[in-house]
Amino acid sequence: MSRKIAFFDIDGTLTSEIDGRVPDDAAAAIAGARANGNLMFINTGRCFQNVEPRFREIGWDGYVCGCGTNIYCGGQDVLHVSQTHSTTMRILNAARQTDVDLLFESRIQVAFDLSRPLHHPDAVRQYQAFASRQYDMPEDLENPNFFSDKFVIWYQEEAQLNAFRQVSDRWFECIDRGGTFREFVPHGYSKASGIQYVLDHYGLDITDAYAFGDSNNDLSMLSYVPHSVAMGNASPESLFDQVEYVTAKSSCGGIRQALEHYCFL
């Protein structure tokens, strides 16, 4: 049996859509697939510092983090793409001028712009969640040593987003995460580019690659590989028409079902 490689989104894919836990059967199935000689990777928009210990403890062959900007294979850091402080400051100034809520992300820390009050309730909730987990969140963003790998924003009005993108589009691709939430990734990097980098690293063919996801954030990798899996809880449901296989919901054994379907187990 040839070795296969699978890439998993975290939120709503690896985790239950009901309570955010990793289902026991999902963790066991991933361990079983590895025991059979296959490679298992997380592929997430989260930067590495935000891949919580509870996810790492499952056991993986590597991580594609920050939408392909930071990659780890077999415990080695094989790729890291960060933005200069100058570019980061241009984004910060654009966020302040358009009054959007901004969260910078890097592989070592997250940072909100707290020079102004946070407006969007989702931004406030995210800040509180990071604070409750005691994340490192520097406040002196003008410090010359501060940089980011990627970032997200929350906005109130479409005009804010349009004005902000007059600056950001020079360096970053804007990913629609639904509602008034947008993710920004450097041009040329994505969950799909991360997959290709890992395939090249191991000398594997794309025909042996599988991707698991549940949202538009996963579309780049789901459309890139020949074997794409949407969780039964995927949103929007139009995602079902763009994948090879639709499995059960995350909370209902979806990971195990798909791995069995594709003979990982």
C-alpha positions as CSV (number, residue, x, y, z in Angstrom):
1,M,0.0,0.0,0.0
2,S,1.5,3.4,-1.0
3,R,2.0,6.1,1.6
4,K,-0.6,8.8,1.6
5,I,-0.5,12.3,3.1
6,A,-3.5,14.1,4.6
7,F,-3.9,17.7,5.6
8,F,-6.4,18.8,8.2
9,D,-7.9,22.2,9.0
10,I,-8.5,22.7,12.8
11,D,-11.7,24.6,13.6
12,G,-14.8,22.8,12.6
13,T,-12.8,20.0,11.0
14,L,-10.5,18.5,13.6
15,T,-12.7,20.0,16.3
16,S,-16.3,19.3,17.0
17,E,-18.7,22.0,15.6
18,I,-20.7,21.7,18.8
19,D,-18.2,22.3,21.6
20,G,-14.7,22.8,20.0
21,R,-13.3,19.6,21.5
22,V,-11.2,17.1,19.5
23,P,-13.4,14.0,19.3
24,D,-11.7,10.9,20.7
25,D,-12.5,8.9,17.6
26,A,-10.8,11.6,15.4
27,A,-7.6,11.5,17.4
28,A,-7.5,7.7,17.4
29,A,-8.1,7.6,13.7
30,I,-5.3,10.0,13.0
31,A,-3.0,7.9,15.2
32,G,-4.1,4.8,13.4
33,A,-3.4,6.3,10.0
34,R,0.1,7.3,11.1
35,A,0.7,3.8,12.5
36,N,-0.1,2.5,9.0
37,G,2.8,4.6,7.6
38,N,0.8,7.6,6.3
39,L,1.8,11.2,6.9
40,M,-0.7,13.4,8.9
41,F,-0.4,17.2,8.8
42,I,-2.3,20.1,10.3
43,N,-3.0,22.8,7.7
44,T,-4.3,25.9,9.3
45,G,-4.7,29.6,9.1
46,R,-3.5,29.8,12.7
47,C,0.1,30.7,13.2
48,F,2.1,28.2,15.2
49,Q,1.8,29.8,18.6
50,N,-2.0,29.5,18.2
51,V,-1.9,25.8,17.5
52,E,-2.8,24.9,21.1
53,P,-1.1,22.0,23.0
54,R,-4.3,20.1,22.9
55,F,-4.0,19.9,19.2
56,R,-0.3,19.2,19.1
57,E,-0.7,16.3,21.6
58,I,-2.7,14.3,19.0
59,G,0.6,13.6,17.3
60,W,1.5,14.9,13.8
61,D,4.2,14.5,11.2
62,G,4.2,18.3,10.7
63,Y,2.3,21.6,10.5
64,V,1.4,24.0,7.7
65,C,0.7,27.2,9.7
66,G,-0.4,30.8,8.9
67,C,-1.9,29.8,5.5
68,G,1.4,28.4,4.2
69,T,3.8,31.0,5.6
70,N,5.3,28.8,8.3
71,I,5.9,25.0,7.8
72,Y,7.3,22.3,10.1
73,C,8.2,18.8,8.8
74,G,9.3,16.1,11.2
75,G,10.0,18.6,14.0
76,Q,12.1,20.9,11.8
77,D,11.2,24.5,10.9
78,V,11.5,24.3,7.1
79,L,9.8,27.6,6.0
80,H,9.0,30.9,7.6
81,V,7.9,34.0,5.7
82,S,7.4,37.2,7.7
83,Q,6.6,40.8,6.8
84,T,9.0,43.6,7.4
85,H,8.4,46.1,10.1
86,S,7.8,48.8,7.5
87,T,5.1,46.8,5.7
88,T,3.5,46.0,9.1
89,M,3.4,49.7,10.0
90,R,1.7,50.5,6.6
91,I,-1.0,48.0,7.5
92,L,-1.3,49.4,11.0
93,N,-1.7,53.0,9.7
94,A,-4.3,51.9,7.2
95,A,-6.3,50.1,9.9
96,R,-6.2,53.3,12.1
97,Q,-7.2,55.5,9.2
98,T,-10.2,53.3,8.3
99,D,-11.0,52.5,12.0
100,V,-11.1,48.7,11.5
101,D,-10.2,46.3,14.3
102,L,-6.8,44.7,13.6
103,L,-5.1,41.5,14.9
104,F,-1.5,40.9,13.8
105,E,-0.4,37.2,13.9
106,S,3.1,35.7,13.8
107,R,4.5,32.4,14.8
108,I,5.5,33.7,18.2
109,Q,2.7,36.1,19.3
110,V,-0.6,37.8,18.5
111,A,-1.2,41.5,18.8
112,F,-4.3,43.7,18.7
113,D,-4.0,47.4,18.0
114,L,-5.2,48.7,21.3
115,S,-4.5,52.4,20.5
116,R,-8.2,52.6,20.0
117,P,-11.1,50.7,21.6
118,L,-12.1,47.5,19.8
119,H,-15.5,48.0,18.1
120,H,-16.6,44.6,16.8
121,P,-18.0,42.2,19.3
122,D,-16.2,39.3,17.7
123,A,-12.9,41.2,18.0
124,V,-13.6,41.8,21.7
125,R,-14.4,38.1,22.2
126,Q,-11.2,37.0,20.5
127,Y,-9.1,39.4,22.6
128,Q,-10.7,38.0,25.7
129,A,-10.1,34.4,24.6
130,F,-6.4,35.1,24.0
131,A,-6.2,37.0,27.4
132,S,-7.8,34.1,29.2
133,R,-5.1,31.7,27.8
134,Q,-2.4,34.2,28.7
135,Y,-1.2,34.7,25.2
136,D,1.8,37.1,24.6
137,M,0.1,40.2,23.2
138,P,2.5,43.1,22.9
139,E,1.0,46.6,22.8
140,D,4.0,48.7,21.5
141,L,3.4,47.9,17.9
142,E,5.7,50.7,16.7
143,N,8.6,49.0,18.3
144,P,11.2,48.4,15.4
145,N,11.5,44.7,16.5
146,F,7.7,44.1,16.0
147,F,6.7,42.3,12.8
148,S,3.8,40.0,11.7
149,D,3.4,37.1,9.3
150,K,-0.3,37.7,8.5
151,F,-3.3,39.5,10.0
152,V,-7.1,39.6,10.3
153,I,-9.6,42.5,10.5
154,W,-13.1,43.1,11.7
155,Y,-15.0,46.0,10.2
156,Q,-18.4,47.6,10.5
157,E,-19.1,49.1,7.0
158,E,-18.2,47.9,3.5
159,A,-16.6,51.3,2.8
160,Q,-14.1,50.6,5.6
161,L,-13.0,47.4,4.0
162,N,-12.7,48.9,0.5
163,A,-10.6,51.8,1.8
164,F,-8.4,49.5,3.8
165,R,-7.8,47.3,0.8
166,Q,-6.6,50.2,-1.2
167,V,-3.4,49.8,0.9
168,S,-3.4,46.1,1.8
169,D,-4.0,44.6,-1.7
170,R,-0.4,45.7,-2.6
171,W,1.0,43.0,-0.4
172,F,-1.8,40.7,0.7
173,E,-4.6,38.6,-0.6
174,C,-8.0,39.1,1.2
175,I,-9.9,35.9,2.2
176,D,-13.6,36.3,2.9
177,R,-14.2,34.5,6.2
178,G,-17.9,35.4,6.3
179,G,-19.8,38.4,7.7
180,T,-17.5,41.4,8.4
181,F,-14.4,39.3,9.1
182,R,-11.4,39.1,6.7
183,E,-8.1,37.3,6.7
184,F,-5.0,38.6,4.9
185,V,-2.2,36.4,3.7
186,P,0.9,37.5,1.7
187,H,0.5,37.1,-2.1
188,G,1.7,33.7,-3.3
189,Y,1.0,31.9,0.0
190,S,-2.0,29.7,0.9
191,K,-2.9,26.4,2.4
192,A,-2.4,25.0,-1.2
193,S,1.1,26.4,-1.5
194,G,1.9,24.9,1.8
195,I,0.7,21.5,0.6
196,Q,3.0,21.7,-2.5
197,Y,5.9,22.7,-0.3
198,V,5.4,19.6,1.9
199,L,5.0,17.3,-1.1
200,D,8.2,18.6,-2.5
201,H,9.9,18.1,0.8
202,Y,9.0,14.5,1.0
203,G,9.2,13.8,-2.7
204,L,5.5,12.8,-2.9
205,D,3.1,13.1,-5.8
206,I,0.0,15.2,-5.5
207,T,-2.1,12.2,-6.3
208,D,-1.3,10.9,-2.8
209,A,-2.5,14.1,-1.1
210,Y,-5.8,14.5,0.8
211,A,-7.3,17.6,2.4
212,F,-10.0,18.0,5.0
213,G,-11.9,21.2,5.6
214,D,-15.1,22.9,6.5
215,S,-15.1,26.5,5.2
216,N,-14.1,29.0,2.5
217,N,-10.8,29.4,4.3
218,D,-10.1,25.8,3.2
219,L,-11.1,26.2,-0.4
220,S,-7.6,26.8,-1.7
221,M,-6.4,23.4,-0.5
222,L,-9.6,21.5,-1.2
223,S,-9.5,22.7,-4.8
224,Y,-5.8,21.9,-5.1
225,V,-5.7,18.2,-4.2
226,P,-7.4,15.4,-6.1
227,H,-8.9,14.0,-2.9
228,S,-10.8,16.6,-1.0
229,V,-13.1,16.1,1.9
230,A,-15.7,18.4,3.3
231,M,-17.0,17.8,6.8
232,G,-20.8,17.3,7.1
233,N,-21.0,20.6,9.1
234,A,-19.2,22.6,6.4
235,S,-20.4,26.1,5.8
236,P,-21.4,27.3,3.2
237,E,-23.1,24.2,2.0
238,S,-22.0,25.1,-1.5
239,L,-18.6,23.6,-0.4
240,F,-20.2,20.2,-0.8
241,D,-20.3,20.6,-4.6
242,Q,-16.6,21.4,-4.8
243,V,-15.1,18.4,-3.1
244,E,-14.6,14.7,-3.9
245,Y,-16.2,13.3,-0.7
246,V,-18.5,14.7,1.9
247,T,-18.1,12.9,5.3
248,A,-20.1,13.1,8.5
249,K,-20.0,16.1,10.8
250,S,-17.0,16.5,13.0
251,S,-18.9,15.6,16.1
252,C,-20.3,12.4,14.4
253,G,-17.1,10.6,13.5
254,G,-16.5,12.5,10.2
255,I,-12.7,12.2,10.4
256,R,-12.7,8.4,11.0
257,Q,-15.4,7.9,8.4
258,A,-13.3,9.7,5.7
259,L,-10.0,8.0,6.6
260,E,-11.7,4.6,6.5
261,H,-13.3,5.5,3.1
262,Y,-9.9,6.3,1.7
263,C,-8.2,3.2,3.2
264,F,-5.9,5.1,5.7
265,L,-7.1,2.6,8.3
